[in-house]
Amino acid sequence: MRRLAVFLAAALLSTPLWAAHCPADMAKIDQLLKTDPPADPTVLEEVKKLRAEGEALHKSGDHAESVKVLGEALNLLQSSE
């Protein structure tokens, strides 16, 4: 029971951290798209799609999934360099 209480407390306290992470990732993606967009149009479209999906997830309150999706977009951007 004690472990469950600690887990729930940690989960509740970490939610604002995830919420703050999403806008930072979106800003980083936006900056990379402006300064060093991928040359491959397919990769560019996929990054834009993932970025929009991540923003929608963030706005709906699903911050953990948003961070995951935005991370995929960042990985695509960084691997296309």
C-alpha positions, 0 to 999 in steps of 0.5 A, a space after each residue: 500500500 505504501 508503494 502505491 501511495 508513493 507511486 501515485 504521489 510521484 506520478 502526480 508531481 511529475 505531470 507538470 514536468 511533462 507539461 513543461 517539456 512539450 512546449 520546449 520540444 515543439 520550439 526546438 522542432 520549429 527552430 530546426 525546421 527554420 534553420 536546418 530543414 530536412 532535404 527529403 520531402 517525405 521526412 519533412 512531412 513526417 516531422 510536421 505530422 508528428 509535431 502537429 500530433 504532439 501539439 494536439 496531445 499536449 493540448 488534450 492533456 496527454 503529456 507523456 504521449 506528447 513527449 514520446 511523439 515529439 521525441 520521434 519528430 526530433 529523432 527524425 530531424 536529427 537523423 536526417 542531418 
